Amino acid sequence: MSFIRHTLRCATRTCSIKWQQQILRTITAQQSIQYRCSSTVSADDPSQFPGAKAPFVSELKLLLHTDYENVPIYRVMDRDGLIPDESQDPQLSKEVVQKMFNDMVLLNTMDKILYESQRQGRISFYMTNFGEEASHIGSAAALEMRDLIYGQYREAGVLVWRGFRIDQFVDQCYGNCDDIGRGKQMPVHYGSKDLNFVTISSPLSTQMPQAVGAAYAMKLRPNNDACVVCYFGEGAASEGDAHAAFNFAATLKCPVIFFCRNNGFAISTPSHEQYNGDGIAARGHGYGMATIRVDGTDVFAVYNAMKLAREYVIRENKPVIFEAMAYRVGHHSTSDDSTAYRSAEEIEVWNSVEHPISKLKSYMVRKGWFNESEEKEFVKDVRKKVLKQIGVSEKKPKPNWKEMFEGVYSEMPANLIEQMKELEDHINKHKDHYPVKSFKV
């Protein structure tokens, strides 16, 4: 206190009134700190730790995840296509709802034919989207074309909504010379620069940190009016990349929507063996992110929620974890037989009364917007187009074999040039042993 008195006397003699007042405020703050440090902290005093802000308590207990309520599931339509709370009806026009329905039916029809194409040995691999059509179409309809999409491998409906054509889907699955990916990816690993859809790659969750980086770049743009949407499954959320992405997005405050398709199974691993907590949405709290959970079989719930999430991430420059609860009706892929780990009766429930197309159809019937004969004609037309395109796509040559060396570096390094020359000499020397006529010259 002697130091304080001395300082005050000096300030009075040499400083202006303004500076005297500043010194008095500083002294008062020092005295307050000294008092708090010397007194006993009460149970309701907030902590001053830099790592977390929380009240002190005197009762010791373990906090369990069961102490907290589960994140609720937002729903607009029930299984019969009824909307109990009319205030939640997005009031979409007949034309928009019809496009939603047609795009889901197109995806469903195309899946059935291409799945059989793989079973016939005409393509090497395929993955269907049965049961998850609403999460694709509902989310895509709420976005703008300028929003950037990072998919995992079961988001073909997003591309359908954005205008990816049947011939582009089939050409990619056949890996021919007109495939946008130039034959460098497995079937269903789509990509389209024109539609702002980043090419899919197989390793789980590898796209998630990439999506955060893209969102951070968007944030740095003046007057940014776009966001990134990163799709992934609940199984992929167990990968390390997912946790790194969540933390980066939260701490860097990036406009990214993490869209989790929780369809119940990571290949043959059911969700209850994948995690012990409250799904994926609950992880948002731990990382300091906003979160929302919706009925992924309800196209209107997904649409409304995605509109809200998009507005939030762009306005606040903060991420959202978005969990769409659904059920994977089909096998994981053509490499899987899901009847080995679940019953046919269980599948049938989700393929009928709980199916997203059935729910939207019931809504349209009630509105007087559904025409049975038009739907049958539409399905017939889609089947005809897909089958015709398969006949065209499988006759197209494969990309030139040099594609395996090209398209990675802006300037091909010397070692790749040397390897390509060696292979070219080898092929020219042994043409009779290679199907060179199947590849574009």
N, C-alpha and C positions, 0 to 999 in steps of 0.2 A: 504494500500500500504506500510505503514511503516513495517508491519510484513513481507511482501514479500522481501523488501530491506534487512531487518535483516537476513532473511533466506538465501538470496543469498550471503551476506558477510560471514556468517558462513560456507556455503558450499564451498566458494572459499578458505578459510583458511584450512579446514579440510578434504575435500572430493577430490576424484580423478576426473579427467576430465570427465570420463564416468558418474559419479553420478551428476556432475554439469549439464551435458547435460540433464539428466533425470529430474532434478529439474526445469530447464528452460522450458522443455516441459510441466510439470505439471502446472507451473505458467501461461504459455500461455493459457492452456486450462481453468484455473480458470478465467483469464481475459475475455476469450471469452464467458464463461457462464454468468459472471457478465454483460457483454455488452448486451447479448441477453435478459437477464431478465429485464434490465432497459430500453430497447428500445421498440418501438411499433411494435407488430406483424403484418406483412403484410398479405394480403388475400391469398397469394400463399405459405406461410410457412407451412410445414407439422406439424401436431400435435405431441406432445410428450407423449400423454396419453398411459398408458400401455394396456388399453382395446381395442383400435382401432387406426390404423394409417390412417389418411386421411387429405386432405388439408382443411384449414379454408376457409370459404366463408363469404361474408358480405350480401348476399341475402338470406332471410328466405323463405323457401318453403317446402311444403309437398312432399315427394317422393312417388309416387304411383307405384304399380306393372305394371300398363299400360304404364309407362314411358320407360319400357325396352322391347326389342324385345323378343318374345317367343323363347324357345330353339328349334332349327330346328330338323326335323325328317329325319334321314339318311335312304336312300332307295337305293337299287341296282336294283331290278326288278320293272317294272310297273305292272299293273293288267293283262296285256297280256303276261307276262313272258319275256318281252324285257328288255335288259340292255342298256339304253341310253349311259352310260359312260363305255366303255369296260375296262377302267383301274380299275374299281371297281369289275369286275368279279373275284371271288376268284380262278378261274381256277382249280376247284376240278375235280378229275377224274370221269369217268363214274360210276365206282364202288361205290364211296363215295356218289355221287348224287343219285344213285339208292337205296342205303341204306337209305338215308334221305327220299326219297319218300316212300319206303316200310315201314319204321318205322312209318311214319305219317298215312299211310293207315291202318297198323296193329292197331295202337292206335284208330283210328276212327271206325274201324270195331268192335273191342273189346268193345268199349264204347257203341255202339248201342245194342249189345247183353246183356251186363251186366246191362244196363239201363232197358231193357225189363225184365230181370231176377228179378230186384227189383219190377217192376210193377206187376209181377206175384206172389209176396210175397215170393220169394225164398231167397232173401237177404234183409237186413233191410234198406239199404241206398246206394246211389251211386251218384257220380259226374262225369259228362262228361267233355271232353276237346275240344269240337267242336270249331273250329275257332282259337285255340291257339297252334295248333300242331307245327307250324314253330318256335315259341319262345322256345318250349321245345327242339326240335331236333337241331335247329341251334345253340343254346347255348351249348348244351351237346357235339355236334361235335367239338366245339372249345376248349373244356377243356381236361385235362388229367385225367386218372382214379384216380390219387393220390389227385386230388382236392376234397375237402370235400363239400358235398351238404346238405343244410338245406332247405327243401321244406315247402310249406304251406299246400296245399292239392290238387292242380291242376297242378302237375308237373310229371304225370305218364310217359310222353314222354321221360324225362331225364332217367328214369329207363329203358325204352324200348331200348334206344340207348346204355346204359351200359350193357345190356344183361339180364335184369330181364325177366324171362320166363313166358309164358302164365299160366302155372300151378301155379306159385308163385303169380301172380296177382289174380287168381280165388280162390286159397286156402285162401288168405288173406281176400277177400271179404266174404267168407263163414266162416271164423274164425274157421277152423277145426284144427285137431292135427298137420297138416303139415304147418300151417301158421307160418311164421318166427316170427311173433309177438305173437305167442302162444295164439291167441284169445283175447288179451288184448286191442285191438284198434277197433274203428269203421271201416267199410269197407272204402277203398281207403286211409287209413292212413298207407301207406307202409313204409318200412324201410329195409335196407340191409347193414350190416356191411361189407360184402365182396365187395360191390359196392360203399362204402364210401358215403352212403345216410342215413342220420340220420332219425330215425323214426319220422313220422309226428304226431303232436298232434293238437287237435282241436282249442284251444284258439288262437285267432288272434294275430299275431306278437310276440308270446312268444319265437319263435325261433330266433328272430333278435338279442337280446343281447347275446344269447348263441353263435350265429355265430361269433359275434365280439370277444367274449372270446376265441373261438377256433382259430380265425385268429391271435389274440395276442400271443397265445401259439406257433403258427407256426412261427411267426416273431422271437421268441426267439431261435428257432432252428438254429444251424450253417448251413450255405449254404442252407437255405430254398428255395425250388423250387416248392412250391405248394401254393394254395390260397383257400379261402372259398367263395362259392357262396350261397347267401341267397335269396330265392325266396319269394315274397309276392305280394299281390294285392293292388290296390290303396286305397281300403277301409281299409285295415290293416294299411296303413300309417297314419291313423288318430288316432291310438292307442298310448298311452304314451310310450310303449316299443319301438316303432319305432323311436321316437325322441331321446330316451335315447341311442339307438343303434347307430344312426347317430352321435351323439355327442361323444360317447365313441370311435367309429371308427376313427373319424376325429382327435380328440385330442391325442389318443394313437397311431395313424398312423398304422393302421392294414391292412393287405393284404386281404380285403374282397370286394366282388362285391355285392352290393344290387340290385338284379334284380326284378324290379317292373313290374308285368303283369298288365298293365292298360287296362282292357278289357271293360271299360265303365260302369260297374255296380257292386256295392257291395250289393249282393243279389238284392233287388229291388230299391236300392238307386242309381240313376244315378250320374256320376262323377261330374256334375255341381252342385249337392247338397252336394257332399262330400268335395269339396274344392273350393276356389274362386281364387286361384292363377294359375300359369302356370303349372298345373300337379304336378308330383312328381320330375321330373328332376331338376326343378328350385330350389328345396330345397337344392340341392348340394351346390349352391353358398352361401347360408346362413350359412351352416355348414362348409364351407371351403373344400369341396370335389370336385374332378373332376366329370364331369357328361356327359352322352351321352343319346340321345333319338333316337330310331330306329322304323322302320315300322315292327311291330311284326308279320305281315302276310307274310313277305319276309324272307325266310329262309337264303338267302345269306347275307342280311343286318345284321341279328342277328348274323350270323357266323362271319363276318368280325369284327363287333363291339365287340363281345366277345373276339376274339383273341387279339384285341388292348387293351381291358380292362384288360385282364389277364396279358399281358406283362407289363402293367403299374403298377398294384398293386404289382406284385412280384418284379419288378425292384426298385420301389420307396418306397415300404412298406407303401402305402397310399390307402385309399378306393376309390371306384367309385360308383356313383349312376347310374344305368342302367335302363332306362324306355323303355319297349317294348309296343308300341301302337297297340292294337288289338280290337277285338269285341267278346264278349262271345255269340256264336251262340246258345248254348244250355241253358236250365234252370240252375239256380244256382246249384240246386241239385234236387233230387227226392222229396224234400219237398217244391219245388217252382214251380209256374206256371208263367213264364215270360210274357205270352201274356196278363197278367193283367196290365202290366206297359209299354209295347212296342208293336208296330204293327207287324203283320206277314210280311208285305211288307218290313219293315226295316230289319228284320231278313233274309229274302230271299236274299237281296242284298249281305249281308256278307257271306251267305252260298253258293254263286255262283261265281259272278265275282270277289269278293274280298277275296275268300277263299284261304288260303295258299296252299292247295293241288292242286287247280286248277292252280294257278300261276306257281308252280313248274312243273306241268304236261305240261303246255304250253311251258315252257323253254326246257323241255326234248324232246317234239315233234319237236321243231325247231332245236334241235341238232341231231335229228335222233336217240335218245336214248329211245324212248318210244314205247312199244309194247302193243297194246290194249288187245290182247288175253292173254298175259302173266299177265297183271294186273288183268283181270277177274279171271284167274286161281289162282292167289295169294290170292285175296279176298275170293274166294271159299274155299281155303285151310285154311285160317285163321279162317273163320266161322266154318268150320268143327272141327278144333282143339279146339276152345273156347267152342263150344257146347258139344263136347266130354268131355272136362275137367270139365265143369259144372256138367255133369252126374257123374263124378268120385268124384269131390270135395264135392258135397252135400251128398254123401254116407259115407264120412269119419267121424269118431266120433269127437266130440268136445274135446278140451284138458281136461285133468284131472281137476276136480273142484278145486283141491289144488293149481292150477296155480294162483288163485286170491290172494293167500297169498305169493307166491314165486316170485323170480326174482327181488325184489326191494332192499332188503338188502343182503349184502354178508353173514351175519349171522342173521338169523331170530330172532327178539327180543322176549322176553318171553311172552309179551301180545298177539302177533300174534300166537305163538305156542299154547297158551291156547285157543284162538278163533278157530283155525283150529281143535283142538281136540274136542271142543264143537260141531262144525258143523259136524264133522265125526260121532260122537255119535248120533246126531240128524238124519243124513241121514241113518245110519244103522238101527235105530229104526223105521224109517218111509219110507222105500224103496219103498213101493207101491205107495207113493204119489209124487215121484220124477222120472224124466226120466233118471235114472242112466245109463241105457243101451246106451244112446246117448253120453256118455262121456267116454273117454279113461281111462282104469284102470291103 
